[in-house]
Amino acid sequence: MDKRTFLKNSALLTIGGVLASSLPGTSQAAGMMLKGNSGKDGFTLPDLGYGFDALEPHIDAMTMEVHYSKHHAGYTRKFNAAVMDAGLTDSKIKDLFSKVSQHPSGIRNNGGGYFNHKLFWKSMSPKGGGEPKAELLKAIEKSFGSFEKFRETFSKAAATRFGSGWAWLVKTRDGGLKVSSTANQDNPLMDITEIQGKPLLAIDVWEHAYYLKYQNRRTDYISAFWNVVDWDAVASRYNKA
């Protein structure tokens, strides 16, 4: 069985949930019930904030349902287990990442998967697209020359990330903006990454993020992503960083 067939067959197992969640006016109650560790300080799967079909046609409902309720939920559960096993249940996630090189690999891999997806969902909106405004746009123009040049740089970082990983817009410690990419579930908050700082925008370029709709056409997926970027959310992160 080739990879495309495997992924499609896996997705079909959850098609009932997709159909239910993608009906107009329905909520994602089934997805929202998925939680991480049930303890008081456990990390929980966040609300998606929109329906699985809300980003159509750019990102399809089936991909969203599988990505959120299977992949992200799995990282959440495993992250809680890794933190508990390491005796770090009282630690904040940013503190864990700032010393991730000193922690078990389960915290790096699953903690990254948990956090990165949270940022990814909140980087998109059914009302997204267009261009940033005000201070964020000025900062992008200052750092990259123009918004168009930034888009080109970000898209290239996402397209050329070998294997699985992410591309990021990062506010660095000196206040500037940079584009970076990381392998697997690493992110700019971790002490093992080349470019560190506050992540403002993220795109997931693991194959499960796009393969059902775009197959091996990662660049088409990246192009579609710009139609759903929530620039208000990105600007809010920039202003708080």
N, C-alpha and C positions, 0 to 999 in steps of 0.2 A: 504494500500500500504506500503510495507516494504521500508527501507532506500535505499537498492540497486536499487530497481525499480524506486523510486523517483529520485535518482541521474541520472540514465540512461535516464529517460524521460526528465529531465531538459536539459541534454546534447544534446539530439536529436533536441531540439529547435534551436540549433546553429550549426548543422552539416553542413549546407550549407557554413557557414563561414569557418569551418574547412577544407572542401574539397578544397575551393578556396585557402586558405592560405598554404595548404600542397603540392600544385603542385610544382614540381621542378622549381627553378628559379623565383618563384613568391614572391612578397613582402607581408607584412602584412599591407597594406595601410588602410584597414578597422579598424584594431586594433590600428594603430598609430593615427587615428583621434580622439580617445577617450582621452579627457583631463579632468583635474580637474576644479577648478575655472578658469573662463576665464579672471579674473582680472590680472593686471600686476604682482602682487606678489603671485598669486595663485600657489598651488602645482599641478603639471601636471603629468599625467601618462607617465612614461619614455618609450622610445623605448625598445622593448624586445631585439633587437640585432641579432636575428636569427629567422628562420621560426618555426611555431608551431610544425612541424614534425621533426625539426632538432635534437632532443634528442632521437628520436626513436632508438632502441626499448625499451630503458630504461624508458622513460617517453613519453606517447603516445600523439599524436597530439590533440585529442579531449580534454583530460585533460588540456593540455596547453592552448588551446583556451578558454575554459570555465573559467579556473583559472585566466588567464590574463584579458580577456575582460569583464568578469562578476564580479568576486570577487575583483580583484585588482582595477578595474575601480570604483567599488562601494565604496571601502574604500577611494579612492581618492576624489570622490565627497563628501562623508560624512565628511571627514577630513576638506576639505575646508569650508564646512558649519559650522562645529563645531568651527573652528578657527574664522570665521567671527562672529558667534553668541557670542563668548567670547571676542570679541574686541581685538584679538591677531594677526591680520593679518600682523603686522610688525615683528613678532617673527621668529627667525630661529628655525628649527625643533629640533636641539640639545638643544637649550635653553628651548624649550617646554618640552622636555623629562627630562631634569635635574631637573625640578620642576613639573613633571606631577602629583604628589600627590596633588598639589594645584589647579589643573585645572579640569574642568568638565570631566566626564568619556568618553564623546565622543571624546575628544582629545587623551586620553590614548588608547582607543580601535581602533578608526579609524586612528589615527596618527601612531600607531603601525602597523596596517594592511598596511598602505601606505608604510612606511619605510621598514618594514620587507620583503615585497615582492620585493621591489627594490633591496635589497641586495641578496635575493634568486635568482632572475633571473641572476644577475651578478656573482653569485657563480657557475654558470653552463655554459658549452660550448659544442658544438658539437665535439670539439677537446679535451675535458677534459679527466680526468682519470689519472691513474698513481700515481706518488708521487710528493710532493713538492721538491724543490731544494734549494741549497745555504743556505742563512741565515734562511729562514723559516724552512727548514728541521732541521737545527741545533737547533733552538729554540724549535721545537716540541720534538726532542729527549731529550733535556735538561729538559723539563717540564714533559714529559710522559715516558721517558725511551727508547722509540722507536716509529717509525711511526705506526707500527702494534698495539702497545698498545694504541696510540692515537685513531686510528680507532675503536678499541674495546670500548674505553671509550665513544667516541662520539656516536657510534651506540647504545650503551646501554642507554645513556641519551635520545636519540630520541625514542627508542623502549619502554622505561618505562615511558615516559611522559604520565600521566593519562589524558584521554580526549584529547582535542585539544591544540596545542601549537607548540613550536619550540625547536630545540637544536642548540647550538652555540659553536663556538670556539672564545674565547675572549682574547684580550690582556689587561691585567689588568693595573691599574695605577702604579704598581711597575715594569712593564715591562715584567712580566711573562705571561704564557699562561694557561688558564683554560677552561674546558668544563662545560657548564651549560645548563639547560633547563628552559623554561618559559612557563607559561600557557597563553592560548588565544593569544593576540597580544602584550604581553609585550616583552621587549627586554633589553639588558644589558646597554643601554644608559639611562634607566629610573631610577629615584631615589627610586623606589619601589622594585627593583630586588635585590636578595641576592648577586649575583656576578655582579659587574658593571665594565664597561670598554669599549674598542672599539671592536665591533663585526667584526670578520674577515670572518667567514663562517657560513652559516645558512642552516638548512633544515626545511621545513614546514611539520609538521606531523598532520595538520588538515586533516580530511578524504577527503575533496574535492581535496587534492593534489595527491591522489593516488587511490581512491576507484574505479574509473571506470576501471582501469587496474588490480589492485591488490586486490580489495575487502577488506577483513579484514586482509590481509597479509602485515601488516606494515613492518615487518622485511625484506620481499622481496623487497619492495620499497626502504628501507634504503640501502640494499645491492646494488641495481641498481644505486642508487644515486652516489656512488663512481666512477662509470664509466663516469660521466659527470662533476665532480668537476673541476672547472677552477682554477688550482693552481697558475697560473700567476696572476690572479685577486686577489686571497687571499694573495699572496706574496706582491703585490702592496699595499694592505691595511695595511699589517703588517709593511712595510717599512715607510709608511706615519703616522702610529699611534704614 
